[in-house]
Amino acid sequence: RAWLALNEVVIDRGNATFLGMLDIYCDETLITTAQADGVIVATPTGSTAYSLAAGGPLLAPSNPSICLTPICPHSLSFRPTVLPDSVTVKVVLPPTSRHGTAQVSFDGKNPQTLYPGDGVVITTSRWPLPGVCAVDQHTDWFDSVTRKLLWNAREKQKSF
C-alpha cells in the first residue's frame, strides 16, 4: 500500500512500553539496527516539526535531502543523519524484535501496525511540490524559522 507524506514518516514502538528495535537500510544496505523509541524520516519541510523536537537539524527546503532522526535512542552515538533525497530508506521491524508490533504514521495520520518482518520503504517524490515565496526561498525560510521558532533569537551583548 502507498501513502504520501509532506513532513515525515514516523516508525515507533506503538503501545509497547519498552525499547524498540528497527533495522534501517539505505539503498538496500543495512546501515544500523536502531534500539530506540523509534525513528523519524523527515523531508526538509518536516525538519521543523517532530524531527526538530527530537533533536534533528533544520533543513532548508531548497536542500534536496532526507533526515533520519532517532527518537530517544539507547546509544548516544546514534545521531540525526542527513541523506541525499535520491536514496531509498527502508525501515524493518526485525523478526527478533522483543515486542510483537510497531507503528508507522504519515504526517501523524493513518497509523498502521507493523508485525515482525514488515517494513516501510520511503522515497522522495519524483514531482517536487513547488512553494510560493514572498521574497525568495532563502529569505522567506529564514524569516519563517526566526519568527515562528525564535531561531537564534536572544538579547545582544552590550559593549564594555
FENJORA-V679133 format. One record per backbone hydrogen bond with DSSP energy under -0.5 kcal/mol. CO is the residue of the C=O (numbers start at 1). NH is the residue of the N-H. E is the energy in kcal/mol with one decimal. If there is no record, write none. Layout:
co=CO nh=NH e=E
co=CO nh=NH e=E
//
This chain:
co=7 nh=43 e=-2.8
co=7 nh=46 e=-0.5
co=8 nh=107 e=-2.8
co=9 nh=41 e=-2.9
co=10 nh=12 e=-0.5
co=10 nh=105 e=-2.2
co=11 nh=39 e=-2.7
co=12 nh=103 e=-2.6
co=13 nh=16 e=-1.9
co=20 nh=36 e=-0.9
co=22 nh=34 e=-3.2
co=23 nh=92 e=-2.8
co=24 nh=31 e=-2.8
co=24 nh=32 e=-1.5
co=25 nh=90 e=-2.1
co=26 nh=29 e=-1.6
co=28 nh=30 e=-0.5
co=29 nh=26 e=-2.5
co=32 nh=24 e=-3.1
co=32 nh=34 e=-0.6
co=34 nh=22 e=-2.3
co=34 nh=36 e=-0.7
co=35 nh=74 e=-3.1
co=36 nh=20 e=-1.6
co=37 nh=13 e=-1.9
co=38 nh=71 e=-2.8
co=39 nh=11 e=-2.5
co=40 nh=42 e=-0.7
co=40 nh=69 e=-3.1
co=41 nh=9 e=-2.3
co=42 nh=67 e=-3.0
co=43 nh=47 e=-1.0
co=44 nh=47 e=-0.6
co=45 nh=48 e=-0.8
co=46 nh=49 e=-1.9
co=46 nh=51 e=-0.7
co=49 nh=53 e=-2.0
co=50 nh=54 e=-1.7
co=51 nh=56 e=-3.2
co=52 nh=55 e=-1.7
co=60 nh=63 e=-2.2
co=62 nh=64 e=-0.8
co=63 nh=65 e=-1.5
co=64 nh=85 e=-1.5
co=65 nh=44 e=-0.5
co=66 nh=68 e=-0.5
co=66 nh=83 e=-3.3
co=67 nh=42 e=-3.0
co=67 nh=69 e=-0.7
co=68 nh=81 e=-2.5
co=69 nh=40 e=-3.2
co=70 nh=72 e=-0.7
co=71 nh=37 e=-2.3
co=71 nh=38 e=-0.9
co=75 nh=78 e=-1.2
co=77 nh=79 e=-1.3
co=81 nh=68 e=-3.2
co=81 nh=83 e=-0.5
co=83 nh=66 e=-2.6
co=84 nh=87 e=-1.5
co=85 nh=124 e=-0.6
co=87 nh=89 e=-0.5
co=88 nh=27 e=-3.2
co=89 nh=122 e=-3.8
co=90 nh=25 e=-3.3
co=91 nh=120 e=-2.6
co=92 nh=23 e=-2.9
co=92 nh=94 e=-0.9
co=93 nh=117 e=-4.0
co=94 nh=97 e=-2.0
co=100 nh=116 e=-0.9
co=102 nh=114 e=-2.8
co=103 nh=12 e=-2.8
co=104 nh=112 e=-2.8
co=105 nh=10 e=-2.3
co=105 nh=107 e=-0.5
co=106 nh=109 e=-1.5
co=109 nh=106 e=-2.5
co=112 nh=104 e=-2.5
co=114 nh=102 e=-2.0
co=115 nh=118 e=-3.2
co=118 nh=93 e=-2.6
co=120 nh=91 e=-2.4
co=120 nh=122 e=-0.5
co=122 nh=89 e=-2.5
co=126 nh=128 e=-0.7
co=128 nh=130 e=-0.7
co=131 nh=133 e=-0.5
co=136 nh=140 e=-2.7
co=137 nh=141 e=-1.4
co=138 nh=142 e=-2.6
co=139 nh=143 e=-2.5
co=140 nh=144 e=-2.2
co=141 nh=145 e=-2.6
co=142 nh=146 e=-2.1
co=143 nh=147 e=-2.5
co=144 nh=148 e=-3.1
co=145 nh=149 e=-1.3
co=145 nh=151 e=-1.7
co=146 nh=150 e=-0.7
co=150 nh=153 e=-2.1
co=152 nh=154 e=-0.6
//
